[in-house]
């Protein structure tokens, strides 16, 4: 039996009022380096009529640069956000056992729109729209929305709330004892800003994770790195992503995204260099996973890039 037939049989069980269902027009969709996304049309026949529903299948990868993956966690995040001002595709069904397609998966609505490349290279009407959408993420009452399950590292300490799971990931990738990561972790603990707070984080707010309808954000996508931490951490990770893949950012960790965020929120962002440093810790772990999967860039080379950026951000005697 083809996977489309197995999926159709599963969805028929979720729609007992339907006379028949079919999965039509399956096709791969653009996605990031760690995601798999398949678009399809769900055809439903009931009461003598036919409906076509544009949907997306998100299967769970067994391995990859951000393994271990957990589509159930992503599903729970998106379902919780459905009642907030954050635009997310509606999630419909979660199959957590792997018995239908061999891996767990979820199904969500397919939103019409356009994604962008990895970085903002200039100002446009879409940039403040993305910054405003990110600010809405940070404004979510995560406790009230039922997102407390994201508190893997606790919530008393904003740094530990975010960094704890990344240290565990580094240990799984066998780079947890890398001297630079040890020194950076100690520096981050000793220098956390006094005004740090805990909010919902998207985890990777690059332009490719927004779906645009014209200049409007139609949906915020790819919630696999959703976490709790200080809102500036999202901006710092974007700066770190830019450092590793797109060249150095501003002298204090500022980027076009952070400037747009300041403009739409009316808040001056202090200590961005700290949050880029936190983002660089995460990027070291991400790239270790990348090197292990693709052999495209060694973790050692990435650590050299990160060390140079840390010296530029924090001064040559920062401790690394």
RAQUICOR-V467320 format. One record per backbone hydrogen bond with DSSP energy under -1.0 kcal/mol. CO is the residue of the C=O (numbers start at 1). NH is the residue of the N-H. Records with the same first field share a line. If there is no record, write none. Layout:
# RAQUICOR-V467320
CO->NH ; NH
This chain:
# RAQUICOR-V467320
2->6
3->7
4->8
5->9
6->10
7->11
8->12
9->13
15->18
20->45
22->43
24->41
27->39
37->29
38->57
39->27
40->55
41->24
42->53
43->22
44->51
45->19 ; 20
46->49
49->46
51->44
53->42
54->110
55->40
56->108
57->38
58->106
64->67
70->74
71->75
72->76
73->77
74->78
75->79
76->80
77->81
81->84
87->220
90->109
93->107
95->105
98->102
104->60
105->95
106->58
107->92 ; 93
108->56
114->212
126->130
127->131
128->132
129->133
130->134
131->135
132->136
133->137
134->138
135->139
137->140
140->142
141->145
142->147
143->146
147->150
148->151
150->152
151->154
157->161
158->162
159->163
160->164
163->167
164->168
165->169
166->170
167->171
168->172
169->173
170->175
171->174
175->178
178->182
179->183
180->184
181->185
182->186
183->187
184->188
185->189
186->190
187->191
193->196
199->229
201->227
204->206
206->209
207->210
209->221
211->218 ; 219
212->114
213->216
216->213
219->211
223->226
227->201
229->199
230->233
231->234
232->236
233->237
234->238
235->239
236->240
237->241
238->242
239->243
240->244
241->245
242->246
250->253
254->250
255->259
256->260
257->261
258->262
259->263
260->264
261->265
262->266
271->275
272->276
273->277
274->278
275->279
276->280
277->281
278->282
279->283
280->284
281->285
282->286
283->287
284->288
285->289
286->290
287->291
288->292
289->293
290->294
291->295
298->302
299->303
300->304
301->305
302->306
303->307
304->308
305->309
306->310
307->311
308->312
309->313
310->314
311->315
315->318
